[in-house]
């Protein structure tokens, strides 16, 4: 599912994790989401291809909603909705 098909509003927080390797994108996402209110949207960009596996898994374990991933060449943008 693409970014534009999912988003009806801009993300509340944007996090740049480009150049960081596993597990840093997930650790940074966890920290950012902890500071957000339930229902807010995090947009995280990463170059590490493992983030495509790690972020959805983290979301399912932590109670967040993985909304979408958009491949933009060497960078992928991920959208996550903060859970309750």
Buried (B, 14 or more C-beta within 10 A) or exposed (E): EEBEEBBEEEBBBEBEBEEBEBBBBBBBBEEBBEEBEEEBBBBBBBBBEEBEEBBBEBBEEBEBEBBBBBEEEEBBBBBBBBEE
